[in-house]
Amino acid sequence: MNKVLLYNPLSAIAKHRIPNSILNIAASIEGKYEWVIVDGNCEADPLKKIESYLDTGEFGYLGFTVMPGPQLRQAIPLSKAIKAKYPYTTMIWGGYFPSSQPKAVLNSGFVDFIINGPGDHAFPQLIDALENHKPYEFIKNLIYKADGKITKTIKEDLIDQDSLPPLPYDRLDTFYPITDRYLGKTYLGKRTMAYHSSIGCPFTCSFCAVVPIYEARWKAKSAKTVYNDVKYLKDKWGADAIEFHDNNFFVSEKRTVEFAKLIEPENMTWWGMARIDTMDKFSDASLEQIRRAGCKIIFFGAESGNDDILEQLDKGGTQTGKQIIGFAERLKKFDIIPEYSFVLGTPAPTPEKVQAQIDFEINFIKNIKAVNPRTEIVLYTYTPVPTEGSELYKQVLEQGFEYPQTLEDWMSPAWESFDLRKNPLTPWLKPEMIDKIRNFETVLNGVYPTVTDIRLNDLKRKSIKLLSSLRYKANLYKYPYEIKLLQKYWKYRQPEIQGF
C-alpha cells in the first residue's frame, strides 16, 4: 500500500497543458515509490478513474495539486468522497490554495497534510517518514494538524533547479498521449507546450499569492538546461511554441538573452511573464535578440497607472505610471506585444475614492491604447491575499473582509468568481462599481479584440470593433448588451481566465 496516486484537478475546459507541478512530484519519487497520474482535464469521470486504482488496495497516498478556482471546486468533493470510502489513505494537498488557506483545508477532516511551497524534497521525505513510522515534525515545507492545532514547519531554502531530476515525460505519455492531450493550437503555435523554468519571484507585491509561499525568493534553471528541455519536447513530441508559466521569467537579462540565442535556430515562438521596471532596463540589443528568437508577447503586471496605488499594492521596484506608458510605446519598435494586467478596486477610505480610482484607471488604459493600440489589456478586480504583515491586508481586514471558514463555503459560485478575480466580494466595492469595470472591459474588448483569440477572423474583428467604437469614444459603457451578445455567440476568449 505504498504506491502514490497524483491527481491534477480540472483546470480548463480546453487546451490542456502538461501538468508540470504534478510531474515535479512524480520526478521526486521516481525510483523510490511506484506512482500513477490521473489528470482531471482528460477524464470524463475522474473519481471513477481514481477509484479504479484505489480498489486494488495498493495505493496508500494521494497527492493533489490545488489552485483556487476550477481546481478547488473539483478537488473538494473528490477528496471528501475518497476519504469517506478509503479512510486508510493519506491525503496530501499542495499548491497555492492550501498554502494560503491551511485552516479551512485541514479542518475539513479529509486532508491530512499540506505541502507549503515546493514539494521536491518535502513530499518524498513525508512518504518516507510515514512508511517507516518516523517523526515528520522536522520536515520543511509542511503544514499539518496535531492535537487540534495547526503546525507549520520552517521553510526550506529554494533548491538549485538544475539539480532536480528531469520530468518523466515518457511516463506521462503512457497515461495520456502528450501530442494529443497537451500540445494545443494557440496564438503562439500549432503545438504549444507549457514549461516552468524558475520558481518564485524576488518582489513582495502585497496582492500576489506567490509572496506568502516564496517570500521574495527566486531560483531558476540555467539557460542551457531550459534549452535542452525545450529542444527535447520539440524533437520528440513536435512542440513548436512555449508558454513559460514562471511567475517571473525575465528576472535576469543575462539568462534571458542566453536562452534567446540558444533557442533562435529552433524557430519556436514563446510567451512569458515579466515586470515592466525590470525589462525596461534591458538594452535595445537584448530586446531585439528576444524578439528575433521568437518571443511574440510578454505578460506584465502593470496593476495601476496611479503611483499612490502602486505604493499601496507594495509593487516594489521602480515602476511608475509614466514608465508603464513609456514602455508600451518602446516595445512597438521591437514588434513585441505587451500584455498589461490591471488590478481595479483596491481599498479606499470612501466609496467616492474607490470610484475615482476606477475612473482613473479606465482613462489611463485608454491612454495606453492611444500610444500602442496593440497592447493587450487584462482586467482584474482586487482580491485580498493573506499576506501576513502587509499594510494592505490590514486595510482589508479593517474594512470587514472575511474569507470562508470551511471548504464547502469555498465551493459557492460567488467564491469561485472571487478566485477568478471577477467578483471579489470586498465590502468597499459596490455592485455598480463592478458593473462599470466589467462593462468597460466588454467595450474595450469589442474595440480591441485580443490577438490571442485565434477563432476570430478579420470580418468578425471589424464588425465588433465598428459596433463598439462609438461607445468607446463617447465613454458610454452602460448596458453593452449588443457587444456581449456577439462575444457570447462567437465564444470570445478571455485571456484573464482562459489563457491562450
HELIX and SHEET records of a PDB file:
HELIX    1   1 ASN A   20  ILE A   29  1                                  10    
HELIX    2   2 PRO A   46  LEU A   54  1                                   9    
HELIX    3   3 PRO A   70  LYS A   85  1                                  16    
HELIX    4   4 TYR A   96  SER A  100  1                                   5    
HELIX    5   5 PRO A  102  LEU A  106  1                                   5    
HELIX    6   6 ALA A  122  GLU A  131  1                                  10    
HELIX    7   7 GLN A  161  SER A  163  5                                   3    
HELIX    8   8 TYR A  169  PHE A  175  1                                   7    
HELIX    9   9 ILE A  178  ARG A  181  1                                   4    
HELIX   10  10 VAL A  210  TYR A  214  1                                   5    
HELIX   11  11 ALA A  223  TRP A  237  1                                  15    
HELIX   12  12 GLU A  253  ILE A  263  1                                  11    
HELIX   13  13 GLU A  264  GLU A  266  5                                   3    
HELIX   14  14 ILE A  276  MET A  279  1                                   4    
HELIX   15  15 ASP A  284  ARG A  292  1                                   9    
HELIX   16  16 ASP A  307  GLN A  312  1                                   6    
HELIX   17  17 GLY A  321  LEU A  331  1                                  11    
HELIX   18  18 LYS A  332  PHE A  334  5                                   3    
HELIX   19  19 PRO A  351  VAL A  371  1                                  21    
HELIX   20  20 GLU A  391  GLU A  398  1                                   8    
HELIX   21  21 LEU A  407  TRP A  410  1                                   4    
HELIX   22  22 PRO A  413  ASP A  419  1                                   7    
HELIX   23  23 PRO A  431  VAL A  447  1                                  17    
HELIX   24  24 ASP A  458  ALA A  474  1                                  17    
HELIX   25  25 TYR A  481  TYR A  489  1                                   9    
HELIX   26  26 PRO A  495  GLN A  498  1                                   4    
SHEET    1   A 7 TRP A  35  ASP A  39  0                                        
SHEET    2   A 7 LYS A   3  ASN A   8  1                                        
SHEET    3   A 7 PHE A  59  THR A  65  1                                        
SHEET    4   A 7 THR A  90  GLY A  94  1                                        
SHEET    5   A 7 PHE A 113  ILE A 115  1                                        
SHEET    6   A 7 LEU A 142  ALA A 146 -1                                        
SHEET    7   A 7 LYS A 149  LYS A 152 -1                                        
SHEET    1   B 6 THR A 192  TYR A 195  0                                        
SHEET    2   B 6 ALA A 241  PHE A 244  1                                        
SHEET    3   B 6 THR A 269  ALA A 274  1                                        
SHEET    4   B 6 CYS A 295  GLU A 303  1                                        
SHEET    5   B 6 ILE A 337  LEU A 344  1                                        
SHEET    6   B 6 GLU A 376  THR A 381  1                                        
SHEET    1   C 2 SER A 198  GLY A 200  0                                        
SHEET    2   C 2 TRP A 218  ALA A 220 -1                                        
END                                                                             
